[in-house]
Amino acid sequence: MKLKVFDSPSAFLETNLEMLMENEALSNLPIGIAQKLKEKESYGAHTPFLASVIREGQLIMSALMTPPFPLNLYSRNTFNHEAATLIVDYLLANEISVSGVIGLKQTTEAFSEIWKARTEEKWEIAIQMRIYQLDRVKEFSRAEGKLILANETHVDLICDWLDAFEVAVGSEKKQATAKIAS
């Protein structure tokens, strides 16, 4: 098993895009960042970290980081401890700081445990995010009427809709009303 570090976003995408596209809903963030990097070839003052772990010609894990933003990890199938260890060791050996990790919970937690074992730094989950994927569209009947441009008379209705959406996705914080009102 070996770690391949890329000098260019184009080379990273050439090697990783097919695997990342296998589950685009889970890997849309690293895909989008890499494509943006390819267009600009730079991302702020820091050099991006673009890497793959390959075993016997098979891509095992993809890693992308644009400091100071978190490391994005994507692993085909299940988490691979050896692959993550290669990434951790490279980052530490090259004194590359990691502000956080984004990926599947199992992957990020296992990566964080390897990091902790090497550095004795504690870690915690800052945000548990969700990814939603639309698989099909349910047929529906169109409402009567027409679209209009919203104005101040619609603020209460829009707040109710946004609050209901937050509850529907599990937020239950009802922050929309406060944000719009301020």
C-alpha positions in Angstrom: 0.0 0.0 0.0 1.4 3.4 -0.9 0.4 7.1 -0.5 0.5 9.2 -3.7 0.6 13.0 -3.1 -0.4 15.1 -6.1 1.1 18.4 -7.2 -1.9 19.4 -9.2 -5.7 19.2 -8.9 -5.8 17.9 -12.5 -3.7 14.9 -11.6 -5.7 14.3 -8.4 -9.0 14.4 -10.3 -7.6 12.1 -13.0 -6.8 9.5 -10.4 -9.7 10.0 -7.9 -12.8 11.3 -9.8 -14.1 7.9 -10.9 -14.0 6.5 -7.4 -15.5 9.7 -6.0 -18.3 9.7 -8.5 -19.3 6.1 -7.4 -21.1 7.8 -4.5 -21.4 11.5 -5.6 -23.8 12.4 -2.8 -21.1 11.5 -0.2 -18.2 12.9 -2.1 -19.6 16.0 -3.7 -17.6 18.3 -1.5 -14.1 17.0 -2.4 -15.2 16.8 -6.1 -16.4 20.4 -6.1 -13.3 21.7 -4.3 -10.9 19.7 -6.6 -12.7 21.0 -9.7 -12.5 24.6 -8.4 -8.8 24.1 -7.6 -8.4 22.8 -11.2 -9.9 26.0 -12.6 -7.8 28.3 -10.4 -4.8 26.1 -9.6 -4.5 27.8 -6.2 -6.6 28.2 -3.1 -5.6 31.0 -0.8 -2.2 31.3 0.7 -1.7 27.6 1.6 -0.9 24.7 -0.7 -3.7 22.2 -0.9 -3.1 18.6 0.2 -4.2 16.2 -2.5 -3.5 12.5 -2.0 -4.6 9.0 -2.7 -3.8 5.7 -1.0 -3.4 2.9 -3.6 -3.0 -0.9 -3.0 -2.1 -3.2 -5.9 -3.4 -0.6 -8.5 -6.7 -0.1 -6.6 -7.6 3.3 -5.2 -8.4 2.8 -1.5 -8.8 6.3 0.0 -8.9 9.8 -1.2 -7.8 12.9 0.9 -8.1 16.5 0.0 -7.5 19.6 2.2 -7.3 23.3 1.5 -5.9 24.7 4.7 -7.1 26.2 7.0 -10.2 24.1 6.1 -10.8 20.5 7.3 -9.4 17.4 5.6 -11.9 15.6 3.4 -11.6 11.9 3.4 -13.4 9.4 1.2 -12.9 5.7 1.3 -14.2 3.1 -1.0 -16.4 0.5 0.8 -15.2 0.4 4.4 -12.6 2.4 6.4 -9.1 1.2 5.9 -6.9 1.6 9.0 -3.6 1.2 7.1 -4.6 3.8 4.5 -5.5 6.3 7.1 -2.3 5.7 9.0 -0.3 6.5 5.8 -2.1 9.8 5.5 -1.7 10.7 9.2 2.0 9.8 9.1 2.6 11.9 6.0 0.7 14.9 7.4 2.7 14.8 10.6 6.1 14.2 8.9 5.5 17.2 6.7 4.2 19.3 9.6 0.8 19.8 7.9 -1.7 21.1 10.4 -5.2 19.5 10.3 -8.1 21.7 11.7 -10.7 18.9 11.4 -11.9 16.0 9.3 -14.9 15.7 7.1 -16.3 12.3 5.9 -18.4 9.4 7.0 -18.7 9.2 10.8 -16.9 5.9 10.9 -14.0 7.2 8.8 -13.6 10.5 10.6 -13.7 8.9 14.0 -11.2 6.2 13.1 -8.9 8.8 11.5 -9.1 10.9 14.6 -8.2 8.0 16.8 -5.1 7.4 14.7 -4.2 11.1 14.9 -4.7 11.0 18.7 -2.5 7.9 19.0 0.3 9.7 17.2 -0.1 13.2 18.7 -1.9 12.7 22.0 -4.3 15.5 20.9 -7.9 15.0 21.9 -10.7 15.2 19.4 -14.4 15.8 19.5 -17.3 15.9 17.1 -18.0 19.5 16.4 -20.9 19.1 13.9 -22.8 16.1 12.9 -23.9 16.8 9.4 -26.3 14.9 7.2 -26.4 14.3 3.4 -29.7 13.9 1.6 -29.9 12.3 -1.8 -32.9 12.6 -4.1 -33.4 9.2 -5.7 -36.8 9.8 -7.4 -39.4 12.4 -7.7 -42.9 11.7 -6.6 -45.6 12.8 -9.0 -47.8 15.6 -7.7 -50.6 17.8 -8.9 -49.7 21.4 -9.6 -51.2 24.1 -7.4 -53.5 26.7 -9.0 -52.3 30.3 -9.1 -49.0 31.9 -10.2 -45.6 32.8 -8.7 -45.2 36.2 -7.4 -42.3 38.2 -5.9 -42.3 38.0 -2.1 -42.6 41.2 -0.2 -42.8 42.3 3.4 -46.3 41.1 3.8 -45.0 37.5 3.2 -42.4 37.5 6.0 -44.6 35.6 8.5 -45.5 33.0 6.0 -41.8 32.5 4.9 -40.7 32.3 8.5 -43.3 29.6 9.2 -42.1 27.6 6.1 -38.5 27.9 7.2 -39.2 26.9 10.8 -41.2 23.9 9.5 -38.3 22.9 7.3 -35.9 23.1 10.2 -38.2 20.8 12.3 -38.6 18.4 9.3 -34.8 18.0 9.0 -34.3 17.5 12.8 -33.0 20.9 13.7 -36.0 22.0 15.8 -34.2 25.2 16.6 -36.6 27.5 14.7 -33.9 30.0 14.0 -35.4 31.3 10.7 -37.8 33.7 12.4 -35.0 35.2 14.5 -32.7 35.6 11.5 -35.2 37.2 9.2 -36.5 39.5 12.0 -33.0 40.9 12.7 
